[in-house]
Amino acid sequence: MSIKATTIGDLDIAILEPRGSIIGGDETDELKTKAKDFLEQGNRKLIIDLSNVTYMNSSGIGAVVAIHSAYSKAGGRIKICGLDRGVKNVFVITSLTRVIDVEETLEDSIAHFQQPS
């Protein structure tokens, strides 16, 4: 598991792109740590692109919820994108699509964050 971390516009938008499975091991800790690092650096717009994630269990969902909670408390927002059918079903079943913004693509997520509030 590896997580690509990039930013747009001097940390205006941060992007995390995990690969493989997010099932509660080192990859879950790495995802939370990288999100926390962005938050501590002042980022308030985070995109988690799951297009290269093949499986996510409850521990992975818990990591996303923890990241969402941390960003919300700091006045930030997160977006999730690139969900494959199986991962999207987990988000729908757990009703997280009502709480966390879900976009189809990374480009859609970036465009929505760049729109004036």
NULUMSE-130627 format. One record per atom (N, C-alpha, C, O, CB): residue in three letters; x, y, z. Coordinates in steps of 0.1 Angstrom, whole numbers, plus 5000, padded with zeros to 4 digits. Glycine has a CB too. Layout:
alaXYZ;...
This chain:
met500949885000;met500050005000;met500950125000;met501850135008;met499050005012;ser500650214991;ser501350344991;ser500250454990;ser499250434984;ser502350354980;ile500650574995;ile499650684994;ile500450804988;ile501450844993;ile499150725008;lys499950844976;lys500550964970;lys499851084976;lys498651094977;lys500350954954;ala500651174980;ala500151304987;ala500651424978;ala501851434976;ala500651315002;thr499751504973;thr500051614966;thr499251734970;thr498251724977;thr499851594951;thr499651854966;thr498851974969;thr498652064956;thr499452044947;thr499452054980;ile497652144956;ile497452234946;ile497352374952;ile496752394962;ile496052204938;gly498052474946;gly497952614950;gly498452634964;gly497752684972;gly496552654949;asp499752604967;asp500352634980;asp499452584991;asp499152655000;asp500552784981;leu499152454991;leu498352385001;leu496952425002;leu496252385011;leu499052415014;asp496452494992;asp494952524991;asp494152404991;asp493152384999;asp494652614979;ile494452304982;ile493752184981;ile494852074983;ile495852064975;ile493052164967;ala494551974992;ala495451864994;ala494751734988;ala493551724989;ala495851845009;ile495551654982;ile495051524976;ile495851404982;ile497051404981;ile495151534961;leu495051314987;leu495651184991;leu495051074981;leu493851064979;leu495251145006;glu496050994976;glu495650894966;glu496150754971;glu497250714967;glu496150924952;pro495450684980;pro495850554984;pro495750454973;pro494950464964;pro495150514997;arg496450344974;arg496350234965;arg496250104972;arg496750084983;arg497650224956;gly495450004967;gly495349874973;gly494149874982;gly493049924979;gly496549844980;ser494349804993;ser493249785003;ser493449875015;ser494649895019;ser493149635008;ile492349915021;ile492449995034;ile491649915044;ile490449915045;ile491850145032;ile492449835052;ile491849735061;ile492249745075;ile492049645083;ile492049605055;gly492849855079;gly493149865093;gly494649845097;gly494949845109;gly492349775101;gly495549825088;gly496949805091;gly497649935090;gly497150045092;gly497549695082;asp498949925086;asp499850035084;asp499250135074;asp499450255076;asp501149995079;glu498550085064;glu497950175054;glu496950275060;glu496850385056;glu497350095042;thr496150225069;thr495150305075;thr495850415084;thr495350535084;thr494150225084;asp496850375091;asp497550475099;asp498250575091;asp498250695094;asp498650395108;glu498850535079;glu499450625070;glu498450725065;glu498850845063;glu500150545059;leu497250675061;leu496250765056;leu495950875066;leu495850995063;leu495050685052;lys495650835078;lys495350925089;lys496451025092;lys496251145094;lys494950855102;thr497650975092;thr498851055095;thr499051165084;thr499351275087;thr500150965096;lys498951125072;lys499151225061;lys498051325061;lys498351445058;lys499151145047;ala496851285064;ala495751385065;ala495951485076;ala495751605075;ala494351315066;lys496451425088;lys496751505099;lys497851605096;lys497851725101;lys497051425111;asp498851555089;asp499951645085;asp499551765077;asp499951875079;asp501051565078;phe498651735067;phe498151845059;phe497351945067;phe497452065066;phe497251785048;leu496551895076;leu495651975085;leu496552065094;leu496252185095;leu494751885094;glu497552005100;glu498452085108;glu499252195100;glu499652295106;glu499451995115;gln499452165087;gln500152265079;gln499152375074;gln499552475067;gln500752195067;gly497952365078;gly496952475075;gly495952445064;gly495152525060;gly497652595071;asn496052325058;asn495152285047;asn493752265053;asn493552215064;asn495552155041;arg492752315045;arg491352305050;arg490452245039;arg489252235040;arg490752435054;lys491052195028;lys490352135017;lys491052005013;lys492152015006;lys490152225004;leu490551895016;leu491251765014;leu490351675005;leu489151665006;leu491551695027;ile491051614995;ile490351524986;ile491051384988;ile492251374988;ile490451564971;ile490251284991;ile490751144991;ile490251074979;ile489051044978;ile490251075005;asp491151044970;asp490850984957;asp491050834959;asp492150784961;asp491751034946;leu489950764959;leu489950614961;leu489850534949;leu489550414949;leu488750584970;ser490150594937;ser490050524925;ser491050404923;ser490850314915;ser490350624913;asn492050404931;asn493050294931;asn492850204943;asn493750124946;asn494450344930;val491750214951;val491550134962;val490650024958;val489550044953;val490850214974;thr491049894961;thr490349784956;thr489349724967;thr488349664964;thr491249674952;tyr489649754980;tyr488849704991;tyr488949795003;tyr490049845006;tyr489249554994;met487849815010;met487949895022;met486949825032;met485849805029;met487550045019;asn487449805044;asn486549745054;asn486249855065;asn486449975062;asn487249625061;ser485649815076;ser485149905086;ser486349995092;ser486050105096;ser484449835097;ser487549935092;ser488650015097;ser488950125088;ser489350235092;ser489849925100;gly488950095075;gly489150195065;gly488050305065;gly488350425064;gly489150135051;ile486850265067;ile485750365068;ile485950445081;ile485750565081;ile484350285069;gly486350385092;gly486650455104;gly487750565102;gly487650665108;gly487050355115;ala488750525094;ala489850625092;ala489250745084;ala489650855087;ala490950565084;val488450725074;val487850835066;val486950915075;val486951045074;val487050775055;val486150855084;val485350925093;val486151015103;val485851125106;val484450835101;ala487250955108;ala488151035117;ala488751155110;ala488851255116;ala489250935122;ile489151135097;ile489751245090;ile488651355088;ile488851475089;ile490251195076;his487451305084;his486351405082;his486051485095;his485851605094;his485051325077;ser486051415106;ser485751475119;ser486851575122;ser486551695126;ser485651375130;ala488051545120;ala489151635123;ala489151765114;ala489351875119;ala490551565121;tyr488851745101;tyr488751855092;tyr487551945096;tyr487652065096;tyr488651805078;ser486451875099;ser485251955103;ser485452045115;ser485052155115;ser484051865105;lys486051985125;lys486352055137;lys487352175135;lys487252275142;lys487051965148;ala488152165125;ala489052275121;ala488552375111;ala489252455106;ala490452215116;gly487252355108;gly486652445098;gly486952405084;gly486752485075;gly487052585100;gly487352285081;gly487752235068;gly486652145062;gly485652115069;gly489052165068;arg486952095050;arg486052005043;arg486851895036;arg487951925032;arg485152085033;ile486251785035;ile486851675027;ile485851635016;ile484651645017;ile487351555035;lys486451575005;lys485651514995;lys486351384992;lys487551364992;lys485651604982;ile485451284988;ile485951154984;ile485551134970;ile484551184965;ile485251034993;cys486451074962;cys486151054948;cys486750924943;cys487550854950;cys486651174939;gly486250884931;gly486850764925;gly486450634931;gly487150534931;gly488250774925;leu485150624937;leu484750504943;leu484350394933;leu483550424924;leu483550534953;asp484950284935;asp484450174926;asp483150114932;asp482750164943;asp485550054925;arg482550034925;arg481149984929;arg481149924944;arg480249964951;arg480749884920;gly482149844947;gly482149784960;gly482349884971;gly481649874981;gly483249674960;val483349964969;val483650064979;val482450164981;val482150214992;val484950144976;lys481850204969;lys480750294970;lys479550234977;lys478850304985;lys480350334955;asn479350104976;asn478250044983;asn478450054998;asn477550075006;asn478149894979;val479750045003;val480050055017;val479650195022;val479050205032;val481550025020;phe480050295014;phe479650435017;phe478150455018;phe477650525026;phe480350535008;val477450395008;val475950415008;val475350345019;val474450395026;val475450364994;ile475750215022;ile475150135032;ile475350195046;ile474450195054;ile475749995032;thr476450255048;thr476750325061;thr476250465062;thr476450535072;thr478250325064;ser475550515051;ser474950645050;ser476050755050;ser475750875053;ser473950675061;leu477250725048;leu478350825048;leu478250925036;leu478751035036;leu479750765047;thr477450885026;thr477250975014;thr476351085018;thr476351185011;thr476650895002;arg475751085029;arg474951195034;arg475751295042;arg475351405044;arg473751145043;val476951245047;val477751325056;val479051375048;val479451495050;val478151245068;ile479551295040;ile480851325033;ile480451345018;ile479751265012;ile481851215035;asp481051455012;asp480851484998;asp481551384990;asp482751354992;asp481351624995;val480751324981;val481351224972;val481251274957;val480151314953;val480651084973;glu482351274950;glu482351314936;glu482751194928;glu483351104933;glu483351434934;glu482451204915;glu482851094906;glu484351084904;glu484950984905;glu482051104893;thr484951204901;thr486351204897;thr487151304905;thr486551394912;thr486451234882;leu488451294904;leu489351384911;leu489151524905;leu489151624912;leu490851344909;glu488951534892;glu488751664885;glu487551724890;glu487451854892;glu488751644870;asp486451654892;asp485151704897;asp485351764911;asp484951874915;asp484051604897;ser486151694919;ser486351734933;ser487151864933;ser486851954941;ser487151624941;ile488251874925;ile489051994924;ile488152114920;ile488252214925;ile490251974915;ala487352084909;ala486552194904;ala485552244914;ala485352364915;ala485752144892;his484952154922;his484052204932;his484752284943;his484152374949;his483252084938;phe485952244947;phe486652314957;phe487052454952;phe487252544960;phe487852234962;gln487352464939;gln487752594933;gln486652694931;gln486952804928;gln488552564921;gln485452644932;gln484352744930;gln484252834941;gln484552794953;gln482952664928;pro483852964939;pro483753054950;pro482653014959;pro481552954955;pro483353194944;ser482853024972;ser481852984982;ser480753074983;ser479753054991;ser482552974996;
